[in-house]
């Protein structure tokens, strides 16, 4: 059995029916339990997120402004998964995979909103005003302290191991190097070296520096990529409309073999759509809540709005543009995959300039994701080493300097061994499955706390007569 075949089997097992159904079930349960809140209040969500970009904060404790916090999270989510990941989903699962990405994202808006709300509610508050939280924190406090569940520790360890596996198996530097080499013929190893130097320039300043830089980079990179994609889609509007029809049809009938595309079943479209949706928007993965936990906010649910917005922007907007460009240009059946497929589609739509647009987008998306994920690892380490000040300081210092190295080593390994892009993305699927499953189960157990906080928010914000306010908005109050 080849390595690629083994990874396909392992990924198929991990992303098989149990996890797919768990992702969709938890999202639906939270959506129904909240009264379809993300759909009923979509206007309110956009007004109080997109409409408040640049506003300092709503008050409250924390290190970063709400937008700086969501910029770190968006930097982590709007990454190469939006470009290469979507292309990989279509290349393996067919156009129908896009439909399941949308479904997963729509219910995932509420999943992410719940994760963020819980992370802010259960976060640690330090004397210097800094705040840190995330899944391991709400496992400790929500499961351990409030409910007396002793098994929170092994769950937290397994979650942390799953997240830290991506420290060694990371796709950003590799995908950026591949794209720049494809477009500008610059050696991948040289690109990788420049990439890690640029990463050091940000992460050596710590989480606050990451928040400041990403708050400038994220809006620019999103607008730059969206405008280029929309130009291709609108200039080929009839083909785009046909493409939408193909997406819906293929989601329920599968896709026959055509051109270089080998064909895909409905189950393969579902599997790839859900897996790539989570890898892209991270709803249920448990990563972004760690960034949101640092935000200054007066109510946990208020920061949760940014979580819902994050999924909407990432998948419903950016991923959809990538998918429609690939399908509209007809390149989806070319047999190409990953970043190469998206590059080919943009080149067909805009000529050589299209390749430049995607390459710059991949660089910005990848680099911002790498800097954003630095925050996640640091927050997990802070929780693990809490109370061990000397060891804590030493390990964080070592981590800061080691962080970009594994990504560069993957580039070296890929160049020297000829590692195919498909194998790299299969590795990404494997590393994202374990923490996602654990986090979703914990979120499901702690859902009553979210519903309690949401009722409080509805009472304060919308004056709902049936809603009741709570005395403690934050666990440590």
N, C-alpha and C positions, 0 to 999 in steps of 0.2 A: 504493500500500500504506500503510495507517495505521500509526502508531507501535506501537499494541497488536499488530497483526498481525505487524509486523516482529519485535517482541520475542518473540512466540509462536514464530515460525519459528527465531529465534536460540536461544531457550531450548530448543526441541525438538531443535535440532542439538547444543548443548552437553550437554544432558541426554538425548541419544539413547542408542542401544544400547551404544556403546563405553564410556561412562562408567558407565552403569547396571550393565553386566556387570562392569566393573572393580571397582566398589564391592562387589558381591555376591561376586565371585571372591576378592578380597583378604580379605574378612571370613570366607568359608568356608575359605580356605587357612589362615589364622591359627587359626581354630577347630579344624580337623582337626589341624593341626600341633601344637597345644597339648594335644591329646587331649580336646577339648571341655571345656576347663578351666572356662570361665565357667558351664557347665551343671552339671558335677560338683561345683564348689565354690561354688555360689550361696549356700548357707547360710554358708559361711566368709566370702564377700565381704560379705554383709549384716552379719554379726556384727562384722567388723573395719572397717566403715565406718559404717553406721547405728548400730551398737552402741557406737561410740567417738566419737560427735559430742561435741565439747567437750573431748576429751582434748588436752593440749598437743602432744605429738609422741612418736614412737618413738625419739627421739635423732637424731643426725646433724646435718649442716650445712644451712643454709637460712634464709630470712627469715620465713616464715609457718608457722603450725601446719598440719598436713595438712587440717584442716577449713576453715581460712581460705582455703587455696589452692583447695580444691574448691568453696568458696562463691563465689569469683570465677568459677570455671569454670561452676558451676551458674547463677550470675547471668547469665553469657553465654549459656548454653544454654536454661535455663528462661525464655524470653522471650516476646515476642509471637508467635513461631513456634508456641508451644504453643496459642495462642488463635486468632489470625488465620490462621496458616500451616496448621494442621490444617483449619480451616474452608475455606480456599482449596483445599486438596487434595481435599476431599470435593466442593466445588462444581464442580470441573473434572473430577476423576477418578472421582467417585462413591464410595459406601461401600467399594468394593473397594480403594481407595487406602490405607485404614487397615490392611488385612491386610499390604500390602507395606511399610508403615511399620514394622509389628511385625517382619517378617522381617529388614528392614534393621537394625533396632535390636538384635535378638538376636545377629546375627553382628557388628554394630557394637560390642557390648560388648567383644568381644575386640580389634577394631580400635583402639578408644579406649584399652584397657588397654596395647596395644603402643605406641601413640603416646606415652602418658604415661611409660611405662617408659623408652623411648628418650630422651625429653626430659630426664628426670632423670639418666639415665646419662651423657649427653653434655653436660650443662649447664656453663656457665662458673661458676667460683667466684672471687669477688673477695676481696681482703684484709680488707674490712670485714665479711665473713660473708654478703654478699648473693649470691644465685644467680640466674642467668637462663639459659633454654634454650628449645627449641622446634624446629620443623622446619628452620629455616635453620642452627641449631647442629648438629643431627645430620646435616645435609647436609655441612657443613664438615668435621666430625670423622669421621663414619662413612663417608661417600663419599670425601671429599678426603684426609684424613690416613691413615685405616686402609686404604682400598682404592686410593688414588691416582687416583681418578676426577677429572679436571680439569673435567668438565662440571658439577660441583656449583654453581659460581658462577652460570651462567645459569639453572639450576633455582631457586636461591635468589632470584634477582632476579625471575623470573617469579612465584614464589610470593608474594613480598613485594608485587609490583604487584597481584596478584589480591586479596590481603588488604586492601591500602590503598585499592582501589577502593571498598570498603565504607565507607571513611572519608567518601567523598563521596555514596555512594548508601546511605543508612542508613534503616531502616524504623521504628526504635523511636519517635522523637519524633513522627513522622507518625501512627503507629497509636494512640499514647496520646492525641494531640490529637483524632483522629477519634472515638475512643470517648468521651472526656469531653464533646466537643461533642454527640455523639449522645444522651448520657444527661442531662447537666446544662445543655446549650445554652450553654456558655461558648465564646466565639469561639476557634477553633483557634489563631490566632496568639498570643493571650494565654496559652493553655495552653502553647504552645511556649516562650514567654519564661520562664514559671515553671519549666518543665521544665529548661531549660539552666541556670538559676540554681541549682536543686537539684543538678544534676550538678556544677557548679563547687564546691559545698560539699564534695563528696567528693574529686574528682580533684586538687584543689589540694594535698591532703595526701599525694599519691603512692600507690604500690602498697600500702604497709602500711596506709594509711587505707582504701583500697578493700577490702582483706581484712577489716579490722575491721568496717566497716559492713555488708558483704554477709553476714558470718557471723551477724549479727542479723536482717537483712531476709529472707534466703533461706528459713530455716525457717518464719518467720511467713507469708510470701506463699504458700508451697507448701501449708501446712496450711489456710490460709484458703480457697484456691481448691478444694482437694481435697474439703473438707467440704461446700461448697456444691454441687459437682458430684455427689458421692455421694448427697446427699439427693434430688436429682432422679432419679437412676438407680434408687435403691432404692424410691422412691415410685411408679415406673413399671416395676417389675421385669419383668412379662410383655413389655412393649414393648422393654425392654433386651435380653431373651433373643432376641426376634425380630430385633432390630437386629444382634446378634452373628451370627445366621444370614445376614442380608443382607450383612454384611461378607465372610464366607467365600464365599458364593455369587457375589457381584459380582466378587470377585478373579479368578475363573476363567471367568466368563461375560460380564463387562461389565455395564453398567447401561443399561436402556432409558430413553428420554425419559419423564419423569413430572412433572406440575406445571410448575414453572418450570425444572426441570433438563433440559438439552438432550440428555442421554445421554452415555455414555462407553464406549470400547472397553477390552479387557483391557490393551492396551499403554499406553493413557492412564492407567489406574489404576496400573500398574506405574511409569510415569515419574513421576507426581505423588507417589506414595507414597515412592519412593526420594529424590526431590529434596527434599520437605518433611521427610522423616526426617532427612536430613543437615543441612538448614537449622535444624532444631529441636535435635537432640542433638549435631550437629557432629562425629560420628564419621567420621574420615577427612579432615575439613576442615583439621586441623592447628592449630586455634586454641586450644582448651582446654589442650593440653600446655604452652603458654607460661605459663599460670597455675600449673599443677602443678609446673613446674620450680623454683618459688620455695619449695616446701615443705621443712620439716625432716623428713628421713626417713633411716632406717638402711639401706634397701634400695630400689632403683628399682622393683621389682615391688610392694612394699608400697604405694607411692603409685599404682601402676598399678591397684590394687584400686579406688581412688576413681574412676578413669576408667570402669571397668566399671559401678560403682554409679551414676555420673552418667547414663549412657545409659539404664540401667534405670529410674531415677526420672523422667527427662525424658520418655521416649517410652512405655514400658510402663505407667507410672502416670499422669502428668499429661496427655499427649497422648490416651491412651485415654479418660480421663474427658471431655475436651472432645469427642472424636468420639462417644462414646456419648450424651452429652447432646444433641448436634445430631441424631443419628439417632433416638434415643428420642422426642424431642419432635416428630419428623416435619418439622423445619424444613430438613433437608438438601435437599429438593426444592423449596424456596421460590423459588429463583432468586437469593437473596442470596449474598454472598461475603465473605471476610475477617472482620474484627472485627464487622461488622454482622450476619453470620450467627450468630456465637457469642452476641452480645448478644441477638438475637431468640430464640434457643433457651433461654437462661437466663431470659429474661423470661417465656417461655411456661411454663417449669417452676416458677419462683418468683415470678412477678409482677414488679412494679417493683424489688423487692429483688434479684431475679436480675440485672437490669441493673447494679445498684450493685455486686454481687459481682464481676461480670466487669470492670466499669470500674475498680474498685480493683485487681483482679488484673492487668489490662493495665497500669495505671500502675506497680505494683510490679515486674511482670515486665520492662516496658520500661525503667524507670529503672535497675534493677539490671543489666540487660544492657548498657546504655550505659556504666555505670561499670566493668563487668567488661571490656568490649572496650577500654577505655582502656589496660588492662594489656598487651593483645596488641600494640597499635601501639607502645607504649613499648619493649617487649622487642625488637621487630624493629628499631626505630631504634637501640637500644643496640648491637645486633650490627653494624648497618651502619656505625656511627660509632666502633666500638671502636678505641682508640688515638689518637683525635682529641679529646682532652679538652675543649679550648676550644670547638670547633665542636659537640661533643656536648652540652655544657651549654647553649649558646645555642639549639640546635634543640629540645631537650627542653622548655626554658622556653616557647618560642614555641608548640610543639605543645600544651602543657598549656592554654594560653589559647585556642587555635583549635579544639580538639577538638570542643566541642558545637555549633559554629556551622553546619556543613553540614546537620545534622539539622534545625535550625530553618529553614534556607533551603529545605529540601525541603517543609516545612509551608507556608511562604509561597508557594512555587511551585505546590503542589497547590491551595491556596485560590484563588490568582489565576487559575489556568488551568483549574481543574476537573478535575485529573488523577484518573482513576478508580483505585480501590484495586487492581484487577487489574494495571494497568501497574506499580504500585509493587512488587508481589510478583514480577512477571516480571523486573524489574530485579534483585531480590534473587537470583533463580535464576541469572541470567547471571553475577553477580559471585562466586558461590560455586563455580562449576563449575571454573574454571582451577586455583585452588590445591588443590582437592580431588583432581583428577586427578594433579597433580605429587606431592602428598604421599603418595598411595596407592602410586605407583610406587616412591618412595623407601622407604616402610615395607616394601614387598615385598622390596626389595633387602637391607634391614637386618634382616629377620625372623630370620636365624640368630643375630644378637646377642641378640634378645629370647628366643629359645628357650634359649640358653645361660644367660641370667640367670634364666629361669623354672626351669630344672633346678636351678640353685643355690638358688633360693628354696624349691623343693620339698624339697631335701635338708636345708636348715636348719629349715624350718617343719614338714615332715611326716615327716622322717627317712626319706625314700625311699632304699632301698639302692642303686638303680641310678643315682640322680642324683649329679652331681658338683658340688662347690663351685668357684667361680672366685676368683682372687686379687684382681682389680680389679673392685669393684662399680661404681665411678664412673670415667669416662674419665680424669679429672684426678688420681686418687689416685697 
